[in-house]
């Protein structure tokens, strides 16, 4: 991908990104592939120019329509977990948002399917990924809570919005050796991982998180 297409100087300099990577290491992110790509992808280009100086801070930022781009640590953590899947052919992302997580996943998976229920966000993300040359990303404006059965099974299914209960309806779309990564809960949220193994499902509780809620339907 051509990250220079999204540009940026000043607070988006190499030194600023290096500080973000150092912080991610201190927070426990150890996968060198994830750290390298997060140092390359211009996070400032995925938020409004007025707040681009905050893009490499360890905080979530608004992207419009009541949605946010997750803090760098959470994006790195979920990407690192995704790379633990047995295969890296197909990933389904539910909640495209601004397209930042989509862009990272596109570096590691052969095909990224990403669903966004908000039409305005979907259009902007499509334009950004087109500029980057992310030709392995398949974006769709649809109800992500249903998954994408026609393109299943997936090696990874990642939710970037919190479901009130574990999304069991998506397990049928998960390949053997695959991973379902999702935040669950309402007021108190937790990041969880379900792995589909030959002998059955294994669920792990990971850490406390805070995401926007997963909503059905289109907007």
Buried (B, 14 or more C-beta within 10 A) or exposed (E): BEBEEBEBEEBBEEEBBEEBBEBBEEEEBEBEEBBEBBEEBBBBBBBEEEEBBEBBBEEBBEBBBEBBBBBBBBBBBBBBBBBEBBBBBBBBBBBBBBBBBBBBBBBBBEBBBBBBBBEEBBEBBBEBBEBBEBEBBBBBBBBBBBBBEEBBBBBBBBBBBBBEEBBEEBBEBBBEBBBBBBBBBEEEBBBBBBBBEEEEEEEEEBEEBBBBEBBEEEB
